[in-house]
Amino acid sequence: MTNLSTFTEDELELIFEAPGAVADAAVYADGRPGPGRLFKQSAVGAKAFQWGLQDENEFLRAMSAQRLEKLRADAAAKRDEPKPDLPDPYDEDGNVRKRDAYPVDSAGKATTALELTGAALALLRERLPATDAAAYGAWLVQIATRVTDAGGTKKGVFGKRTATDAEQDFLGRLLVAVEG
């Protein structure tokens, strides 16, 4: 049985943070997506820990269960909190800001995801059996692949979805980070 209590809170946060960063980087690989694509890709990325619950690897199941439990507890605690201020959708002339007015740092998101992936995998390779670290790495690649596939921005032969050049670049860099 995988015992997550052997990890400190900071170590668990690193392990939990990498999947979200990978999904986020995959969503924004091509810059700011349109609302429909953003919704589809974000919805797919949000299911990452659900996939982990169904994985055959015991570590992924235990880790995913603990993370989902914490996310549910955090959501329940935040229900009564005041909502944060959102950016003003209007410019100084009263015109609606274009979505490009809120720039996205795609390269920064990718860098963060790759750094978190490398750090989490280094920790797992040091502390867990190789099969658990390999399963975690494969799961991160699966998350990124499913998110990019959900984008639907580029059609290949016979109308099949293919990753864009920027998405392929991120996926390739993620594979390098996972292989260590």
Buried (B, 14 or more C-beta within 10 A) or exposed (E): EBEBEEBEEEBBBBBBBBBBBBBBBBBBBBEBBEEEBBEBBBEBBEEBBEBBBEBEBBBBBBBBBBBBEEEEEEEEEEEEEEEEEEEEEEEEEEEEEEEEEEEBEBEEBBBBBBEBBBBBBEBBBEEBEEEBBBBBBBBBBBBBBBBBBBBEBBEEEEEEEEBBEBBEEBBEBBEEBBEE
